[in-house]
Amino acid sequence: MAIATIPGKLKANCLGFPELLAQNIALISPTMTAALIVPVMYSNTADWSWLSYALGTIMLLFVAFNLNQFAKRSTSSGSMYAYICRGLGLTAGAIGGWALIWSYLGIAMAGVTGFTVFSGKLLSMMGINAPPILLFAVCVAVSWFCAWKNVNLSARAMLLCEGISMVLITILGFIVMGHHGFSIDTPQFDTKTIPWSSMGLGVVVAVFSLVGFEAATAFGDEAKDPLKTVPSSVYWSLIISGVFFVFVTYFEVQGTRGYSTTLDKIDQPLNILAQLVHIPLLQIPLSLGAMLSFFALNLSCVSAGGRIIYALGRHGILPAATASAHNTNETPHIAVTIMALMSFIVPTVATLVGKVALLDLFNDVGTCAAFGFVTVYALITVAAPVYLKKIGELKPIDIAGCVASLLLLAVPAIGSVYPVPSPPVNYFPYAFLAYLAVGAIWIAAYYRRTPTAPELIKDDLDQSHARYSAVAGE
């Protein structure tokens, strides 16, 4: 039997638009970019860093356009997997789901390490020296409890944590610009200094900063009015985050101009800016906000990744136990527990055995995760027009959107491997390809030993689509 029949179901109609939007934004984690990624962007595109974020946002809006061709027509738990199945077939869909687990796990670990960096700084301000492994455990344990206990609790926690942090950073931004008399920072608009040769690398960083905007699609069975709220949350999370990134990059570049250390060499730009505007006490709430934001990032990935595991488990691709829903909490408790454990174990081993520094670990897991996202975005982009043709609704604009999206996705795909990065980053693409190969072999073996599975999975996907199509009045 391919479709899991384990008792228990996920809690239906409990996530509204704000909670879904929070899920997406928490996974994008605007605070992560403001606190740690903008200096990396500046090292590539200097005064024109804000433009890279604007271009990256526009690029991913094309991907969102293709994704929403599915999201406005049907939904389920782990919808990205189901969407690719409907367009490109079950094997491609399963590989897409497999890649998403890699991506969500990588970003979950980035959340753990970021939480540890900023909570460690807060504790050191109080004269307390806590070992990183203890802080890993605290972050993951609380995150797991929220994901295990209640999906509403998880969503509200993410909304609160990321919201507080973004508000604090926005306040700092206006203080910095006010410190400069709200004058226009003309070097950031001098067209003679546009670094065309490195703008491609800047867009790569921007795209990788924005991945995760699709997270709400994993919660289709739990969303209210999902055919409207899910696609709306996809678009708005990109727009809000993109505008925030442009704003943050602008004021960080302006605020550190003339400082003894250039922005690309600063590892705590927000705290440095608080000092430069003579409000050093602001460092405490900023660090607290960043700590909460990275916690929300881990929680978002544990929740979203758990639902991808749950969806693959329902169809027998992963062990049936992963498709179990808690009888009382109505959450995929086994799946989120797996995600939480892995997000603790890997950083712990890397820190204790590999002796990898926290910031290096943060960069490494985030870079690895990006390969999975680009793969899934490419699959969903190709799947959209194929699916629309199957149902007789393909239009020229859909083909144009697909072509534009693929061309734009080629920028981060190529930019991540050429020029060849220095070790160990140059080995990461091979690690991801090896992971995909293992998944492909596993999936092929499953279909071979269970010849009835494809038909049962197709029936399940068709039933899910028909249910929501009927609601939509198709």
Steps between C-alpha positions, in 0.01 A plus 500: 500500500666826386268748669549510876192418707649582839240658732506873562475802276641849483299787645291648220404865439718641777754719317386831358687735267708664780624162626584379149678827424694461826605149396646628172668806647643303791665260254631788288620650831552868412691542827756242388576711194512826695722354773739281302450500122509868398879518557538203262288681243707817544820307431360421154304806391605779741282811474259330261411219738144626533451452125605135524223439753247680281598288199500180707148573621375557146664173389327295766165664428516318166553172688208591728285561191563142384454356849167676542365338184470196725434669835184675377358172367579234762676446829603238755771441758840521335344657193825571313552125473143450378525787251809358331330159489202647319719667238804276452397167646542312825875440480582867435262598780662262745847628407372856551369406845831330578687819401268713715580293808870573437426872465276536804744301711790721391315820584380348829865449594577857396227605744660297780846646441368855464302462823814377675712790371262769624387331821868445579566872455209593724619261771856630474367852566379359833829328570367151421692264274268228367635216282360500145362146533281610792363788294441264206296279731295790642410633156407161354311380809273806513456497123410132501247549780322777309494296178387186685241666720298734282534637148325823607748542785785452253362753253430762766844451654660558161284805433591650836873420484567617146263796537681632810836467330392672177345788695820552700713496185263743327524739798879478483485573127304823548732604784803444274346699215394771743859511628597588142228763473282276279719609210525281191813286500598597144782241455232229511338652190809594299455302178868542414596270789267208426716184537359322196764226515388386846130583482429137415659387825294759683180360352610151609530623860163677471320193370649282773389760758141475377454122475223361716216717367318181399483352852126565545422249224603223742201587723220459245293259712519735800435833326177696495373566146833365367442570130506871585711534814790277392575670163448843654748421778755386240487831313482725805784330686728567203388860463529582871837330537638649178403854598643442850829375353534805274434729798737318734781485245462870427526615860778255592713624209424863582551456873841333475640733235820650632524254790845361578392155383318455170160330504627183337738446793238558774343188652242684714381796289187572705691527827769715338232733362343529847838615629552745212169674568594519870230264627712206618216371720312420180744211451319298766150506345653457152691189610189372676292561188756317287506209745120470486504528122746213463288293735200573275710396200574162655136455601377590152729245335420226751128557436518530120755222456296276727203535268705405195612187687136440599384524137770261375416264787130496407595378155735232632819661368617546859412265790128499581566619856602842364141546378366473855307797639474550875148409616469797735728767351417417137860563394740275303683421823735230369604706197568821695693300759727365226559851367574637847741219589693539175523877545665433837719199417676635190614834651603319818718253311645777281587706809633225726664270246565725202595803711310722257454860619140612545501765228674263257239235580223756446636588156563137403153364581332799338703457182420127488129568545498739206570221249181323604288812469628583151431141391143506632430845355619379159280190522191697600568753223509227232207314657264801483451530122498119462221480755305788344520329160364178651192681632458710184577838659846578360540859377792678330567699817550172689765386254669840518497483881660155492776602257576820690511317832738232368733757348507697823553187712804420286674801657514362858545143371811587299621765743508250785754277321689738266746649564591190702480595871773415747488185717287367657226685311618358166407151624144592601342453153639147489362425846157619387516296179597192703202563728270528196645179356427313823146637494448404136619143567277475808197628309560274199540197729175585677301518177660178378414297810152659528357499146155608623635814665492740200131444434408541867707818531344646186153425634586670829633809322194512274265476798679786673484713187134417440408593857641850472392546140143438614542759774634748247200438276693360205 
